[in-house]
Amino acid sequence: MFTRILFASTLTAATFAAVVLLSGCSTPPADLDYSLKHRSADGRFVVEMIPPGQGPAIGQIHSWTVKLAGSDGSPVSGARIAVDGGMPQHGHGLPTKPRVTRELASGSYLIEGMKFSMTGWWNLRLDIDAAGARDKAVFNLAMADDGLKRP
């Protein structure tokens, strides 16, 4: 009798855990903007994310370039950009701590230490402090086994 109760309790707990885990992997919202270039949240900047030429591959460290321009399209130099991100449906962040390591050219910055640990919907969040203004930009990404997808 005790064994049956224990088995039933274990089965119930395992089923509940599976439902919770699988619900986090559901299909992303249909209205997501997957563009890699758009205005920042308050419109102060035009921000473009440029992925590496190869990939990026799941589970590998890679670098991106971010281009930052003013609302008039002119490059913005000397910016401080903080990088964050994660998987909104899973509730976890990036597996690494990517950061802007240098300005490559006027308004063009190198982000190193990027990594996506699994397929699915990711977002990258940039906190921008430049030209006397602060703003944020969010980019949605769809990662597949063979790299970045453009839905």
Sequence and secondary structure as in RCSB ss.txt:
>XXXX:A:sequence
MFTRILFASTLTAATFAAVVLLSGCSTPPADLDYSLKHRSADGRFVVEMIPPGQGPAIGQIHSWTVKLAGSDGSP
VSGARIAVDGGMPQHGHGLPTKPRVTRELASGSYLIEGMKFSMTGWWNLRLDIDAAGARDKAVFNLAMADDGLKR
P
>XXXX:A:secstr
 HHHHHHHHHHHHHHHHHHHHHHTTS   TT    SEEE TTSSEEEEEE  SS   TT  EEEEEEEEETTS B
  S EEEEEEEETTTTEE SS  EEEEEEETTEEEEEEE   SSEEEEEEEEEEETTEEEEEEEEEEEETTEEE 
 
